[in-house]
Amino acid sequence: MDMGRESRWEKDAMTVEIVFALVTAVALAAALFAVPLALTLVFDLSGSAARGVRMGGALVAAAVGMRHLVRVLRRFDAERRKGH
């Protein structure tokens, strides 16, 4: 086998890690978005106030989800480069 190529096990491990990172990032973002959504419902906000709170929540949730995704994949890459 060519030493420059990843083994099948390494490719499978990368696939699993990517799927794990995506699923956990989406779950984290959804949980974070649920907070402002619940606030708009509890405080009966409507119109531009509700849209603003939901938009802010969506932006924060997306940013935190992306940060989590990048952090998990970088950590995996660092461990893979170490040979673990």
Stockholm file with secondary structure:
# STOCKHOLM 1.0

chainA/1-84         MDMGRESRWEKDAMTVEIVFALVTAVALAAALFAVPLALTLVFDLSGSAARGVRMGGALVAAAVGMRHLVRVLRRFDAERRKGH
#=GR chainA/1-84 SS CCTTSCCHHHHHHHHHHHHHHHHHHHHHHHHHHHHHHHHHHHTTCCHHHHHHHHHHHHHHHHHHHHHHHHHHHHHHHHHHHHTC
#=GC SS_cons        CCTTSCCHHHHHHHHHHHHHHHHHHHHHHHHHHHHHHHHHHHTTCCHHHHHHHHHHHHHHHHHHHHHHHHHHHHHHHHHHHHTC
//
